[in-house]
Amino acid sequence: MRDEEEATDGPTDPRVDPEASPGFGEDPDGLSDIEVSRDVTIGEATPRELRASDTAPVADADVAEKLADLSEGDAVERRRAALALGEHEPSGAIVEGLLAALSDDDADVRQFAVETLGELDAEAAGEAIVATLDDPDPWVRAEALVALDRLDRTRFESHIEAALSDEHHAVRRNAAVSLFKLRGEETLEVLLDQTRDESERVREWAAHLLAGVDDDRAERRLEELAADESEPKVVRSTAARSLEADPGKFRRQFTGGIEGGTDDDPADSRLNRQPDL
């Protein structure tokens, strides 16, 4: 259960919230009465592919072996190596290998390479990560914002701000979270705009972050969202909780997990990924 006093607890993800599922609370007579109103994609990943983020199989491998997997292995081996290299002290060889992986044909490899470069605080990788904001895969772009936020959100502020107009909801959301961490209440206009975003996930996070803005416009918009029956329940409930929050306390407690994690270091969260359905 969410700790209402802990501002780092971001909104729940509607993709995994049972109450946000189509048909929740209804009692249909049969399958013909069930209507699914949102797009659902059923993947075809193998069990081995689904375990690609588990680095245990290469726990005893040295850096050279992991770099070899990263450059020469199959897709699963490359994905696992990209993550596992983050478990070592950064070195020129590791950073070079991960930079090369940013042009991998597999989007997950690119995403995991970006993630690890951010975790390693590989400052030399900053401009290469900026380049991935143009990656064709939105989850790579979203991960790039996590990495840039961790490396130096002030240095990369202009790139983060530009991502507010990205076509994908995860990128827009991550950009807003990073800017909130940097600018605090000065993100009011950005957040107000995002409360009208086409994505309920973006609207939900905008409502969450508005808890940290002490402004009449923020309060009025939250009241509108909380009372808007056309909004999904998760957006309305998030707005209602934000109205009850103390803005100053929220800002002090908000350590900035772009995915709303409650780890000591929110950047360690691996939730910023497209779910394998």
N, C-alpha and C positions, 0 to 999 in steps of 0.2 A: 504494500500500500504506500502511496506517495506521502512523504512528510511535508505537510503544508507549510511548515516553517523553514523549509530548505529550498532556497530559490534555485539551486542548481538542478532541482528536479524539473526537467522540462516537461512539456505536454506529452501525454502518451502517444504512441504512434498508431494512427487509426488502422494501419495495415495489420496490427496484431491485437487491436482492442475488440474483444468479442461483442461488446455493446454497439460497436460501429459497423458490425457486419450486416449485410442485407438480410432482412427477415428476422433480426433479433427480436425476441419477445412476441413473435407471432406464432399462431398455431394453425398452419395450413392443413387442409383436408388431404392433400396429396401433392406429388411433385409438380403437377400441372399448375398448381396455385402459387408456386414459388417464382418470384421475379427477381432477377439479379440486375441492378441498375448501373453497376459500375463495371469498367473493363477488368477482366480477369485473364491473366496469361498463365497457362500451365507449362512449366518448363520441362525439359527432357534431360536434366542433369543426371549423371550416373552417381551411385553412392560414393565412388572415388572422387568425383568432381565436387560433391557436396562437402567432402572432408578436406578440401584443398587448403583451407585456412588453419588446419590443425598442424602445427609445426612439430608435434611430438615425434613423428617418424624420422625427422632429421636432427633431433636434439643432440645427438652425439657427433654429427658431421662437423668438420672444420670449415673455416671460411672458404678455402679453396674448393672444397666439394660443393658447397652451396653456390658459389659463383659459377661453377661448371654446370650445375643444374639450371641456374638462371639463364645461361646462354645456350645450353645444348639440350636441356630436358624437354619432355612433352609439356603441354599446357599446365597440367596439374603440378608437375615438378617445378616449373617456372614460378607459378603462383606461390607455392609453398616456400620456395627459396627466397622470393622477394620479401615475404614476411619474416622468415627466419633470420635473415641477415640483420634485422633490427635488434637481435638479441646479442650482438657483438659490439665491442667498442668500435666506433666509426674509424674508418681508414680510407686512404685514397682509393684503394682497390675496390672496397665496398661501394663507395659513392660512385665511382666510375661505372661499376657493373649495374647499379641501379639506374643511373642516368641513361645507359644504353637500353635498359628495359622500358624506358618511357616511350620508345618507338616500337615496342613489341606488337605483334599482330593481335594478341589476345587482350581484350579490354581489362579483364581482371588482373592480369599481370601488370598492366600500366597503372591501374588503380592501387594495387598493393605496393608497387615501387614508389609511387607518390607518397603513400602513407608512411612507408618506412623512412624515406628521405626526411619527412617532417619530424618523425620520432627521433631520428638521429641528430636533429638540429644541424643538418648539413647546409650551412649558410651558402656554400658555393653552389648549391643546387637551386637557389631561389629563382633565378631567371629561367632555368629549365622548367621549373614547376609553373611559373607564370605562363609559359608557352602551352602547358597542358590545359589552360583555361579555354583553349580552342579545340580541345579533343572532341571527336565526334560522339564519344560516349558520355552521357551526362553525369554518371557516377564517378568518372575520372575527374571531371570538372568540379564536382562537389567535394571530392577528396582533396583536390588542389587547394581549395579555400581553407580547409582544415589545416593543411600543411603550411600555407602562407600565414595563416593566423598564428600558428605556433612559432614559426620562424621569426617573423617581425611584422605584425599587423600594421604598424605605423609606416614602415618602409613600403609596404605593398598596398597601402590604403586605396590608391587610385584604381588599382586592378580589382580589388575587392568591391569597391563601389560600382565599377562597371558591370560586375556580375549580377547586380540587382535586376538587370534587364534580360538575364539569360532566359531561354525558353523553357527550362526545366525547373520545377518547383524546388527540388533539393538544393540547387545552386542558389536560387534567389533567397531561400531560407538561410542557408549558411552564410551568405553575404551579409544579411541583416544582423545575424547573431554576432558576427565578427565586428561589424560597425558599432553595434551596441556596446560591446566590450571596449571599444576604442573611444567612442564619443558619448556614451551614456545618454542623458536626456536630450542631447542634440540630435538624436536619431528619431525624434518625434514625427517629423513629416514622413520619413521613410516608413515608419511603422504604421502610421495612419493610412498611407497608400497601400501597404501590404494587407491591411485588414479588409481590403476590397479585391485582393488577388483572386484569380480564378481557382486557385488551389486551396482546398480547405486546410491542408497541412501548413501552408504559408500563413493563412489567416489565423490558424490556431497559435502558431509561434509568435505572430505579431501581437496577438492578444496577451500572450504570456509575457512578452518583453515590455509591453505597455505598463505592466505592474511597476516597473522601475522609473516611470516618468510622472513627475508631480506637476500635472498641467490639467486645466479644466477640459481641454479638448480631448485629452486621453481618457479622462473619466467619462465624458459624454459618449465617446465612441464605444467604450467598454460597456456602458449601460445599454447602448443600442444593440451590440452584439449579444449580450446576455439575454435580451428580451426578444430577439429575432427568431421566430419559430421556423423560418426558412433555413436557418443555419443548422448544420449538424450538431448533435448534442455535445460533441467533444469541443467544438468552438465555443458554444454557449457556456459550458461549464468552466472552461479555461478563463473566459472573460469575467465570469462571476467571481472566480477565485482571485483574479488580478485586482478586482475592485476592493477586495478585502485586505490586500497586501499593503504594507508600508513601503512607499517607493524608495526611501533612503536605505532601509534595511534590505530591500530586495537587491539594490545595486551593490551594497557591501557584500552580500552573500553570493551574488552571481559570479562564479569563477569562470564561467564561459564555456562550458561543454557544448560544442556546436550541436551535438546530438542529445544534449540534456542528460548526460550520464552523471552519476554521483560518485565516481572514482575520485581519489585524491588528486589525480591529474586527469581532467576531463579529456585531454587530447589522446589519452590512451584508449578511448572507446573505439571499438570496431563496428559500431552500429551504422556507420555511414555507408551502407551498402544496399544494393538492390536485392531484395529477398529472392531466394531461389524457391519458387512455388512449384 
